[in-house]
Amino acid sequence: MTWPVASGSLLLGFAVAQLTGIRPLGGIVLVAGCVWCALRWLRAAGAGRTAGLVILYAGGFVVSHLIADTLGAWPSVLLVAAVVGAATFALADSGPSRVSPARARP
């Protein structure tokens, strides 16, 4: 299951940036979360879905900034994290794995 990491890293990245005042530190959390997920998506969902989910993750980060003036910082991050988590579940976590059982790792 990658959806908790995908949505959680968006939330944690924002929290780290806000609490420390060091925005690049929050960015490191975002990148680490996305890379971790992308490696698993690639095995489970294939290259096409992985590319789409990475674009959605990065796009969600951008959209959260664009809507923050209207909704507020935390509500925009929560909304984007929910959308990314739901999309991740639907596209990568809910179906059968695309990796053959012989190649699957425990």
C-alpha positions in Angstrom: 0.0 0.0 0.0 1.5 3.3 -1.1 -1.4 5.7 -0.7 -0.6 6.5 2.9 3.0 7.4 2.0 1.9 9.4 -1.0 -0.7 11.5 0.9 1.3 11.5 4.1 4.5 12.8 2.6 2.6 15.8 1.2 1.3 16.5 4.7 4.6 15.8 6.4 6.6 17.8 3.9 4.4 20.8 4.5 4.5 20.4 8.3 8.3 20.1 8.3 8.6 23.3 6.1 6.2 25.2 8.4 7.6 24.0 11.7 11.2 24.5 10.8 10.9 27.5 8.6 13.3 25.7 6.2 11.3 25.1 3.0 14.0 23.0 1.3 13.8 20.6 4.2 10.1 20.1 3.5 11.0 19.6 -0.1 13.4 16.8 0.8 10.5 15.0 2.6 8.3 15.4 -0.6 11.0 14.1 -2.9 11.8 11.2 -0.6 8.1 10.2 -0.4 7.5 10.5 -4.1 10.6 8.5 -5.0 9.7 5.8 -2.5 6.2 5.5 -4.0 7.4 5.7 -7.6 9.7 2.8 -7.2 6.8 0.7 -5.8 4.3 2.0 -8.4 6.7 1.0 -11.2 6.7 -2.6 -10.1 3.0 -2.8 -9.2 1.4 -0.5 -11.8 3.8 -0.1 -14.7 5.6 2.9 -16.2 2.5 4.7 -17.6 0.6 4.8 -14.3 3.8 5.6 -12.5 4.4 8.6 -14.7 0.8 9.7 -14.2 1.0 9.4 -10.5 4.3 11.2 -10.2 2.8 14.0 -12.3 -0.3 14.1 -10.1 1.9 14.2 -7.0 4.0 17.1 -8.3 0.9 18.8 -9.7 -0.9 18.5 -6.4 2.0 20.2 -4.7 1.7 23.1 -7.2 -2.1 23.2 -6.9 -1.9 23.4 -3.1 0.1 26.6 -3.5 -2.4 28.0 -6.0 -5.5 27.4 -3.9 -3.9 28.2 -0.5 -5.0 31.9 -0.8 -8.6 30.8 -1.2 -8.8 27.9 1.2 -5.9 28.4 3.5 -2.6 26.6 3.7 -3.6 23.5 5.7 -7.0 23.0 4.0 -5.4 23.2 0.6 -2.7 20.6 1.6 -5.3 18.4 3.1 -7.4 18.5 0.0 -4.5 17.7 -2.3 -3.3 14.9 -0.1 -6.7 13.4 -0.1 -6.9 13.5 -3.9 -3.4 12.1 -4.3 -4.1 9.4 -1.8 -7.4 8.4 -3.5 -5.8 8.4 -7.0 -2.9 6.3 -5.7 -5.2 3.8 -4.2 -7.3 3.6 -7.3 -4.5 3.4 -9.8 -1.7 1.5 -8.0 -2.9 -0.1 -4.8 -6.4 -1.6 -5.3 -5.8 -3.9 -8.2 -3.7 -7.0 -8.6 0.0 -6.5 -8.9 1.5 -6.5 -12.5 4.6 -8.2 -11.3 4.7 -11.9 -11.8 4.7 -13.9 -8.6 8.2 -15.3 -9.5 9.6 -11.8 -9.6 7.8 -10.4 -6.5 9.8 -9.6 -3.5 8.5 -10.2 0.0 
